[in-house]
Amino acid sequence: MVTFFGTSPRSAKFLEQALKNGLRVDLVVSAPPKPIGKKQVLTENPTAAFAKEKGIPAILNLSDLSDLSDLRLGLILDFNKIIPQEIINLFPRGIINIHFSKLPKYRGPAPVQYTILNGDKEAWITYSLIDENLDKGKIITQTSLPLDLTENTESLYQKLIAKAASEITQTIDSYLCDRYHTCQQTGTPGVTHKLTTDNSKIDWTRPPQQIERLIRAANPEPGAWTETKLKVKSEKLKVMRLKILRAHLEANKLVFDQVQLEGKNPVTWKQFQEGHPSFSLS
């Protein structure tokens, strides 16, 4: 019996693709509905909604697992909650975590962003057994994916999800048949932290390569940004926030492709320049 833990759109996408690639999931563990939007409408999370659509039994509280007697192996991706040891102990073969880095290099919640920020030429997937310590469990196996160095965070997530979904059935089969021998993590550990609006402001003293990677790592959220001075209708200068959504390098020079002024829709860089010929960046 394989039990899948997940709550996010990404975990729902993985589950959908993994099922198409032959994975059999007998139970989904997710989270209860939450109020969403201005009207606070009670809404199921994407993974719970997908399980319902596919007719897969789901439970929405971890404590309910204690009532089940036929648990064997767990699988987790983007559950966004620490699994306590008493729940882990319910699974005789443990719970396999799918983590998008070569552990222990990028522990924590933002391995994909750090892969881009650091200019890595390949991304990794680690399949490991979870314990109560975040991303410190024994490794089952690790696989890699070459990068073309144009990926943003969302596009790289989608590539990694597709790869993980394509290989998870074979990974589980090999693990259950003891063809993999788990081992402790080795190497210097690193800890990642999600990019926020505060730490995504562009520092123009940085090399263009670093800025270009920040722009990709912060896309789609929170968005790399700078401040721009614009003339408004009163002809007074107004300081506004400008997100740099897409950019590329030409001869070691940063060239903007798409931007978004606060409160406005995204436009091409050419459109922005035409609409604000007297702008300045800071």
Secondary structure, DSSP 8 states (H G I E B T S, - for coil): -EEEE--SHHHHHHHHHHHHTT----EEE----EEETTTTEEE--HHHHHHHHHT--EES-GGGGGG-S---EEEESS--S---HHHHTT-TT-EEEEESSSTTTTBSS-HHHHHHHTT-SEEEEEEEE--SSTT-S-EEEEEEEE--S---HHHHHHHHHHHHHHHHHHHHHHHHTT-S--B---S---B-----TGGGB--TTS-HHHHHHHHHHTTTTT--EEEEEEE-TTS-EEEEEEEEEEEEEETTEEEEEEEEETTS--EEHHHHHHH-TT-EE-
